[in-house]
C-alpha cells in the first residue's frame, strides 16, 4: 500500500476507535452511534466542496460554478432524509437531544481531523486533483456514503430488535470501520495506480492495452 494511503487509513481507523470508547465506557446506545455516523455526512459534504473549489483554483475548472450548488442541494437533501430517518426511527421516546449532541462532539471532531488528513495527504499533497473533473469529484462521496450507511443502518436496525447488547454495538462500530476502510483504500489505491501508469506510459488506461498485447 502506498505510504500516504497507509497514513490516511491509520487516521481513519484511529478516528473510528473514539466511538468505540463511547460504547465501552460511556453507555452509548445505537442512537448515538447512528447519529454520529449520520453527522459524518456533513463532514464528507464539506470536504467534497473543498475538493471542487481546489479544482477551480488549481485546474481552472469553471464547471464547479454549477456542480457546487447542485451538489449542495442534492447531497443536502440526501443528508436531510437520512437524518430524519435516523432520528425518527432510532431516537428514544422523550429523550432530550442536547446530552446526545454533547456526547458526540469529540468523536465528531476526530472524524473532521481524519477526513482532513485524507484531504491534505491524498488530494492536495498527493495531487489527486490533477486531471480530475468536477463531475467526478461531485459523485465520489456517494458510493462510499451509500455503502457505508446501508451497512450501518441495517446493522443498527438488527441491533435494536435484540435490545442493543454491548457486543452487538461493538460489532457495529467494527463493521462501520471495516466498510469505511475498504472503500477508502479502494478509492485512493485506484488513483495511486493510475498516477503510476501515467508516469510510466503517459496513459491512464495503458494497463488495458497491455492485456490486449499479451
ZIMOLIN-V993968 format. One record per backbone hydrogen bond with DSSP energy under -0.5 kcal/mol. NH is the residue of the N-H (numbers start at 1). CO is the residue of the C=O. E is the energy in kcal/mol with one decimal. If there is no record, write none. Layout:
nh=(NH	NH)
co=(CO	CO)
e=(E	E)
//
This chain:
nh=(6	7	8	9	10	11	12	13	14	15	16	17	17	18	18	19	20	21	21	22	23	24	25	26	26	28	33	34	35	36	37	38	39	40	41	42	43	44	45	46	47	48	49	50	51	52	53	54	55	56	57	58	59	59	60	61	62	64	65	66	67	68	70	71	72	73	74	75	76	76	77	78	79	80	81	82	83	84	85	86	87	88	89	90	91	91	95	101	102	103	104	105	108	109	110	111	112	113	114	115	116	117	118	119	120	121	122	123	124	125	127	128	128	129	130	132	137	138	139	140	141	142	143	144	145	146	147	148	149	150	151	152	153	154	155	156	157	158	159	160	161	162	162	163	164	169	170	171	172	173	174	175	176	177	178	179	180	181	182	183	184	185	186	187	188	189	190	191	192	193	194	195	196	197	198	199	200	201	202	202	203	206	208	209	210	211	212	213	214)
co=(2	3	4	5	6	7	8	9	10	11	12	13	14	14	15	15	16	17	18	18	19	20	21	21	22	22	29	30	31	32	33	34	35	36	38	39	39	40	41	42	43	44	45	46	47	48	49	50	51	52	53	54	54	55	56	55	60	61	62	63	63	64	66	67	68	69	70	71	71	72	73	74	75	76	77	78	79	80	81	82	83	84	85	86	86	87	92	97	98	99	100	102	104	105	106	107	108	109	110	111	112	113	114	115	116	117	118	118	119	120	124	122	123	123	127	129	133	134	135	136	137	139	139	140	141	142	143	144	145	146	147	148	149	150	151	152	153	154	155	156	157	158	159	160	159	165	166	167	168	169	170	171	172	173	174	175	176	177	178	179	180	181	182	183	184	185	186	187	188	189	190	191	192	193	194	195	196	197	197	198	197	203	205	205	206	207	208	209	210)
e=(-2.4	-2.4	-2.2	-2.0	-2.2	-1.9	-1.9	-2.3	-2.5	-2.2	-1.7	-0.9	-0.7	-0.7	-0.6	-0.6	-0.6	-1.5	-0.5	-1.4	-1.8	-2.3	-2.8	-0.6	-1.3	-1.7	-1.7	-2.6	-2.6	-2.2	-2.5	-2.1	-2.3	-1.3	-2.0	-1.0	-1.0	-2.7	-2.9	-2.0	-2.4	-1.9	-2.0	-2.0	-2.1	-2.1	-2.4	-2.0	-1.9	-1.4	-2.5	-2.8	-0.6	-1.2	-0.7	-1.9	-1.1	-1.2	-1.6	-1.9	-2.4	-2.4	-2.0	-2.8	-2.6	-2.0	-2.8	-3.0	-0.6	-1.2	-2.1	-2.1	-2.6	-2.3	-2.4	-2.3	-2.7	-2.4	-2.0	-2.3	-2.7	-2.2	-2.5	-2.2	-0.6	-0.7	-1.8	-2.2	-2.4	-1.8	-1.5	-0.6	-2.1	-2.3	-2.0	-1.9	-2.1	-2.3	-2.3	-2.6	-1.9	-2.6	-1.8	-2.4	-2.7	-3.0	-2.4	-1.3	-1.9	-3.3	-0.7	-1.0	-0.5	-1.2	-1.3	-1.7	-2.0	-2.2	-1.9	-1.6	-0.5	-1.1	-0.7	-0.8	-2.9	-2.9	-2.2	-2.3	-2.7	-2.2	-1.7	-2.4	-2.8	-1.9	-2.3	-2.9	-2.4	-1.8	-2.4	-2.3	-1.2	-0.9	-0.9	-1.0	-2.2	-1.8	-2.3	-2.5	-1.8	-1.8	-2.3	-2.8	-2.5	-2.6	-2.6	-2.6	-2.7	-2.6	-2.5	-2.1	-2.1	-2.8	-2.4	-2.2	-2.3	-2.7	-1.7	-1.1	-2.1	-2.6	-2.1	-2.3	-2.0	-2.1	-2.2	-2.2	-1.9	-2.9	-0.7	-1.5	-0.7	-0.7	-1.2	-1.1	-2.0	-1.5	-1.6	-2.3	-1.7)
//
